Amino acid sequence: MSPKPRRPKHPTPKQLVQWRGISRIDQPSTRTYGWFVRIGFVTRRNGTSGPKHSKFFGDAGHGGPEKSLRAARRWRDQQAPKPKRGTARHK
């Protein structure tokens, strides 16, 4: 089994973008190993907030930690809202 990817100790801004919204889950008691993605946080009526979209990418289902991380990043990037035409972010 290959070692799982780890977050760098002092990440650069570019590295931070690669990890945005992605967390590693290693829970031996339930045999849960993989990456959890949360994006698009919203505020609910009762004042609490939570992710608009979330998904778990297990190591076993994707062929290891590297492949599950790749799948998690791909899904996150597909879910990210595209900038609207005519706004300052769209050029």
Beta strands, then each sheet from edge to edge (+ up, - down):
strand 1: 22-27
strand 2: 32-43
strand 3: 49-58
sheet 1: 1+ 2- 3+
end
